[in-house]
Amino acid sequence: MLIGIIAIAKNFAIGKDGKLPWHYSSDLKFFKQTTGGNAVVMGHNTWLSLPKRPLPNRLNIVLSRTAQTESEPNVLIMRDMESVLALKNYLACDLFVIGGAKAYESFQNVMDKWIVTEVPIEIEDADTFMRKDFLDGFQLKETIELDDQLAVRFYEK
Ligand SMILES: NC(=O)c1ccc[n+]([C@@H]2O[C@H](COP(=O)([O-])OP(=O)(O)OC[C@H]3O[C@@H](n4cnc5c(N)ncnc54)[C@H](OP(=O)(O)O)[C@@H]3O)[C@@H](O)[C@H]2O)c1
């Protein structure tokens, strides 16, 4: 499965100054539990934003056309989406698209599921937003509540 996992504000904001514009430990814990033991793919900006790289206990795939970074244990640098999708066919685990906006956009048409944490605020001065129609064609299957009064919704095609 190719699964998008995202936390998104009410105004579709997802990032500011190369970081998440909020801190919810319950969502970080949920993200770690959900993606742990699987593979994740992210854009180069998100890779650079990680406080600790690579994300442990996951295969980290970093998309970049230009980065000079070398692959290292548990980290693969890939140059285009097609290479990631070719690799995915041989993975015995799920592949989570973990952002940011450019990476989500790249995989939008081939995503099987979305896991969406709804952040109950608006971030007016954010600089990274999702398209308002990114869930078009997906159906809501389940909702769970995290601490911090966060709802997580699971969507499938
Ligand atoms: N709220 C959330 O759930 C969430 C999740 C993740 C990230 N974020 C936030 O989102 C922001 C970053 O998002 P962003 O859109 O600026 O950047 P991004 O998607 O993380 O990275 C963009 C870069 O990744 C590479 N890339 C993306 N798609 C590619 C493709 N199809 N083929 C080859 N390379 C590709 C390119 O790197 P090169 O320019 O090197 O070629 C591109 O410039 C940050 O603020 C971050 O904190 C939020």
The ligand as an SDF file (V2000), in Angstrom:
LIG
                    3D

 48 52  0  0  0  0  0  0  0  0999 V2000
    2.0860   18.7250    8.4100 N   0  0  0  0  0  0  0  0  0  0  0  0
    2.6780   17.6450    7.9180 C   0  0  0  0  0  0  0  0  0  0  0  0
    2.1540   16.5130    8.0410 O   0  0  0  0  0  0  0  0  0  0  0  0
    4.0030   17.7660    7.2160 C   0  0  0  0  0  0  0  0  0  0  0  0
    4.6680   16.6290    6.7720 C   0  0  0  0  0  0  0  0  0  0  0  0
    5.8940   16.7830    6.1290 C   0  0  0  0  0  0  0  0  0  0  0  0
    6.4360   18.0420    5.9470 C   0  0  0  0  0  0  0  0  0  0  0  0
    5.7500   19.1170    6.3990 N   0  0  0  0  0  0  0  0  0  0  0  0
    6.2930   20.4780    6.1860 C   0  0  0  0  0  0  0  0  0  0  0  0
    6.2740   20.7570    4.7930 O   0  0  0  0  0  0  0  0  0  0  0  0
    7.3470   21.6810    4.5130 C   0  0  0  0  0  0  0  0  0  0  0  0
    8.2130   21.1110    3.3870 C   0  0  0  0  0  0  0  0  0  0  0  0
    7.4070   20.8690    2.2310 O   0  0  0  0  0  0  0  0  0  0  0  0
    7.8940   21.2590    0.7490 P   0  0  0  0  0  0  0  0  0  0  0  0
    6.7530   21.0670   -0.1710 O   0  0  0  0  0  0  0  0  0  0  0  0
    8.5660   22.5940    0.8180 O   0  0  0  0  0  0  0  0  0  0  0  0
    9.0810   20.2340    0.4660 O   0  0  0  0  0  0  0  0  0  0  0  0
    9.2560   18.6420    0.3390 P   0  0  0  0  0  0  0  0  0  0  0  0
    8.1440   18.0340   -0.4450 O   0  0  0  0  0  0  0  0  0  0  0  0
    9.6030   18.0900    1.6680 O   0  0  0  0  0  0  0  0  0  0  0  0
   10.6090   18.6180   -0.5200 O   0  0  0  0  0  0  0  0  0  0  0  0
   10.6230   19.1840   -1.8050 C   0  0  0  0  0  0  0  0  0  0  0  0
   11.8680   18.7400   -2.5170 C   0  0  0  0  0  0  0  0  0  0  0  0
   11.8770   17.3040   -2.6160 O   0  0  0  0  0  0  0  0  0  0  0  0
   12.3160   16.9170   -3.8930 C   0  0  0  0  0  0  0  0  0  0  0  0
   11.1960   16.3210   -4.6190 N   0  0  0  0  0  0  0  0  0  0  0  0
    9.8680   16.3970   -4.3270 C   0  0  0  0  0  0  0  0  0  0  0  0
    9.1550   15.7030   -5.2360 N   0  0  0  0  0  0  0  0  0  0  0  0
   10.0640   15.1880   -6.0970 C   0  0  0  0  0  0  0  0  0  0  0  0
    9.9610   14.3670   -7.2390 C   0  0  0  0  0  0  0  0  0  0  0  0
    8.7600   13.9410   -7.7010 N   0  0  0  0  0  0  0  0  0  0  0  0
   11.0920   14.0100   -7.8750 N   0  0  0  0  0  0  0  0  0  0  0  0
   12.3070   14.4160   -7.4280 C   0  0  0  0  0  0  0  0  0  0  0  0
   12.4680   15.1910   -6.3500 N   0  0  0  0  0  0  0  0  0  0  0  0
   11.3630   15.5680   -5.7000 C   0  0  0  0  0  0  0  0  0  0  0  0
   12.8500   18.1580   -4.5600 C   0  0  0  0  0  0  0  0  0  0  0  0
   14.1760   18.2910   -4.0600 O   0  0  0  0  0  0  0  0  0  0  0  0
   15.3650   18.9930   -4.8980 P   0  0  0  0  0  0  0  0  0  0  0  0
   14.9860   20.4500   -4.9990 O   0  0  0  0  0  0  0  0  0  0  0  0
   16.5780   18.7360   -4.0520 O   0  0  0  0  0  0  0  0  0  0  0  0
   15.4200   18.3290   -6.2340 O   0  0  0  0  0  0  0  0  0  0  0  0
   11.9530   19.2310   -3.9600 C   0  0  0  0  0  0  0  0  0  0  0  0
   12.5020   20.5360   -4.0280 O   0  0  0  0  0  0  0  0  0  0  0  0
    8.1090   21.8790    5.8130 C   0  0  0  0  0  0  0  0  0  0  0  0
    7.6300   23.0360    6.4590 O   0  0  0  0  0  0  0  0  0  0  0  0
    7.7350   20.6420    6.6040 C   0  0  0  0  0  0  0  0  0  0  0  0
    7.8490   20.8300    8.0140 O   0  0  0  0  0  0  0  0  0  0  0  0
    4.5530   19.0100    7.0130 C   0  0  0  0  0  0  0  0  0  0  0  0
  1  2  1  0
  2  3  2  0
  2  4  1  0
  4  5  1  0
  4 48  2  0
  5  6  2  0
  6  7  1  0
  7  8  2  0
  8  9  1  0
  8 48  1  0
  9 10  1  0
  9 46  1  0
 10 11  1  0
 11 12  1  0
 11 44  1  0
 12 13  1  0
 13 14  1  0
 14 15  2  0
 14 16  1  0
 14 17  1  0
 17 18  1  0
 18 19  2  0
 18 20  1  0
 18 21  1  0
 21 22  1  0
 22 23  1  0
 23 24  1  0
 23 42  1  0
 24 25  1  0
 25 26  1  0
 25 36  1  0
 26 27  1  0
 26 35  1  0
 27 28  2  0
 28 29  1  0
 29 30  1  0
 29 35  2  0
 30 31  1  0
 30 32  2  0
 32 33  1  0
 33 34  2  0
 34 35  1  0
 36 37  1  0
 36 42  1  0
 37 38  1  0
 38 39  2  0
 38 40  1  0
 38 41  1  0
 42 43  1  0
 44 45  1  0
 44 46  1  0
 46 47  1  0
M  CHG  2   8   1  16  -1
M  END
$$$$
